[in-house]
Amino acid sequence: MTKPMVRIHDLATDEIIDREMTEAEFTQHKKRQEIAAKQEAEAEAKAQAKAAAQAKLAALGLTVSDLEALGL
Amino acid sequence: MQSLQETALGGGPAIAKTANYVLVAADAGTTVAMNAAGSTTITVNTGLFAAGDTVFIQNLGAGDCTVTAGTATVATAGSLILPQNDAGILYFTSASAAIFYDYIQAGATSPLTTKGDLYTYSTSDARLPVGSNDQILVADSSTSTGLKWAAAASGGMTLLSTTTLSGANTTISGINQTYKNLYIVGKDIYASSTGQFQLEVNGDTGTDYALTNLNGDGTTAATSANEDVAGYFVFGYHGTTNTYSKTANFDMTIPRYSETEYHPFNIDFVGFPTSLTKWIYYTGRFRYNDTAAITSLKFLTSAGTFTAGTIYIYGVK
């Protein structure tokens, strides 16, 4: 399986190397992708929950400002 | 006319003086030669010569020979200082005034000898040797030429590198350690998929990353803070297109990056995650909880590979 490419720019020599990830780098890359996907899913779920709550308020004829006025 | 006759007309072969000399009436129409290792003078006094008299003066020695007005006046359009192998004619316009016609006029020869020398002037043309690397030229009235080389004042900013982002991540290593602060600009970044734009420092994948930020999309503002995050800082989200310039951009400062202490980072980032179709702005402060000097930075995308984007690193004195 072809692994993603990475770039390394060494300023000491101004040499630029483009190469495939090593096995260790690829393992870490996948782990990071999983963490990022989880964070994105959590953020998305949070946003959807917020939107749903706002929709419920609207159905009751209330707004966020109404809740703030109640000290909630 | 034979050459011997011509020489005789000039007063015969010159016998070089080796010390300061005062012209005498018998020098009219002759050659006065100076040959001394150190500086010497040839003095011109009044009442010895008549209008139209000439004296040919030459300097054979290593020391400068200066034609000096004694009681007579001596004018010149060139220089009264004769370096080695220079010469000139002293022409009397009266018994008390002479004009010195210097053979080597200003600019006729160069005092420059070495790569980087500057052609300057004090009381005559002068060489200013090249300064040390990174020095700048400044005016200084206390020096003979009015110029000197000096270290650049602090606060200057130098572009150290320009790197195009590529692949799933791009590492910039070997960062010059001779500056006080780093100023880093990321411009027009986008990738094959919308994802987090991340930064790993010094190849450190440990739990050494802490951050707090404020973010907003123009409608809603939020804040977040995380301690002991493993592996990297998260700037925010980049998108997948440069349409309408909807690219991610940031600037970041890393104060005292070469010192061995914990490192604060200040960042401003804006991205346009394609799935959200709106700008999201982040301003924050990172802290890298390791005392190693910062020598490399790895910029990563959490999804896909970078399509474009440029990182500029500036060193600040």
Boltz contact constraints between the chains, C-beta under 6 A:
constraints:
  - contact:
      token1: [A, 4]
      token2: [B, 168]
      max_distance: 6.0
  - contact:
      token1: [A, 5]
      token2: [B, 167]
      max_distance: 6.0
  - contact:
      token1: [A, 6]
      token2: [B, 167]
      max_distance: 6.0
  - contact:
      token1: [A, 6]
      token2: [B, 168]
      max_distance: 6.0
  - contact:
      token1: [A, 6]
      token2: [B, 169]
      max_distance: 6.0
  - contact:
      token1: [A, 7]
      token2: [B, 166]
      max_distance: 6.0
  - contact:
      token1: [A, 7]
      token2: [B, 167]
      max_distance: 6.0
  - contact:
      token1: [A, 7]
      token2: [B, 170]
      max_distance: 6.0
  - contact:
      token1: [A, 8]
      token2: [B, 171]
      max_distance: 6.0
  - contact:
      token1: [A, 9]
      token2: [B, 163]
      max_distance: 6.0
  - contact:
      token1: [A, 9]
      token2: [B, 172]
      max_distance: 6.0
  - contact:
      token1: [A, 10]
      token2: [B, 173]
      max_distance: 6.0
  - contact:
      token1: [A, 10]
      token2: [B, 174]
      max_distance: 6.0
  - contact:
      token1: [A, 11]
      token2: [B, 161]
      max_distance: 6.0
  - contact:
      token1: [A, 11]
      token2: [B, 174]
      max_distance: 6.0
  - contact:
      token1: [A, 11]
      token2: [B, 175]
      max_distance: 6.0
  - contact:
      token1: [A, 12]
      token2: [B, 174]
      max_distance: 6.0
  - contact:
      token1: [A, 33]
      token2: [B, 302]
      max_distance: 6.0
  - contact:
      token1: [A, 36]
      token2: [B, 196]
      max_distance: 6.0
  - contact:
      token1: [A, 36]
      token2: [B, 302]
      max_distance: 6.0
